[in-house]
Every structure is written in C-alpha cells, then in structure tokens.
C-alpha cells in the first residue's frame, strides 16, 4: 500500500476526532463561553449541518481543480475551523469555527476514497479505501478519548489546537505523498457528488 494512503488516513483521523470530541467537552465549553450545556450542544448540530451542506457544495467548487489540490484545500479549511474554535472568544464564533471545519468532512471522505482507489491496482481498491477509513475508526477509539482527556486536563481549547495540528500533518502528508492524478475522461459532476454524499 502506498504511503499516500497513510496521509489520507491521518486526515480522516483528524476529521473523525474533531467531529465527536466536542461531546465530551460541552460542559467545559458552555461554562467558559457562558452558555448552557443544551445551547453548547448546537456545536454538535452546527457541525452536522455543515457536513450535509458542505459535501455537495465543496464537491461542486472542486470540479475545476485537481483532486490533490482539493484535498489540500479541504484540509486547510479543517485546520482553519479548528483554530477558530480554539481561540473563539464567544459562543457564536466557536459555532462558526465548527461549521467551517465541517465543510471539509463529506468532500474529504468522498474525494479521498476516489483517490485511494486510484492509487492501487484494481484488486486492491477496497483495501485501499478501508485503510483510509481506518483513520476514522481509530479516531473514535483513540482520538476522541484522548482529545477529551486533553480537554479535561489542559483545557478544551488545547484539544482543538491539537486537532488543528493533526490537520496540518495530514495536509503536509497529502502535499508530499499524494500524486496529482488526472481525472479520468468521462467523469462528470454527478459522479463527483455521488462519491461525496
């Protein structure tokens, strides 16, 4: 398996961690930003809505650039969103950060799956895609508990800074290891959206 799959898995790990780690940090975030826990729960809802809206929009926007560049752009959005969340002075700003980070979610997994499949021989495509998604699985088993631990010991803002750093590692990995593969002839917008939703 090519090392580029590891870069995609790291990106998936970061995305999976930031998606779910907020649930264990809601009381701390709510107290710090002066909102109730139910109101802080909108940080979960906002992320989910951003995923639903972001996947098709980002895919449409990405049809004019290479898949590698699109993956790098998505990781850049992910990093930016988590930094905004980490430094947010008020709840509304953090909500914006969560939405910005979530815009990368669906499109990254859709485009990443297509890229992962193109990196290997036809008989290894399923294994390559599953390896990329291993990052998401490991995020739920390791990343979320560790992120919650960091949040309870060093503060919830540190959790989002660490996740942003994971995104930076994923971005560097994509930039260095993922080849700039041309889109196959005949690929249309509907194929790209189908892969991202």
Secondary structure, DSSP 8 states (H G I E B T S, - for coil): --THHHHHHHHHHHHHHHHHHGGGTHHHHHHHHT--HHHHTHHHHHHHHHHHHHHHHHHHHGGGS-HHHHHHHHHHHHHHHHHHHHH-SSHHHHHHHHHHHHTTHHHHHHHHHHHHHHTS-GGGHHHHHHHHHHHHHHIIIIIHHHHHHHHHHH-HHHHHHHHHHHHHHHHHHHHHHS------TT--HHHHHHHH-
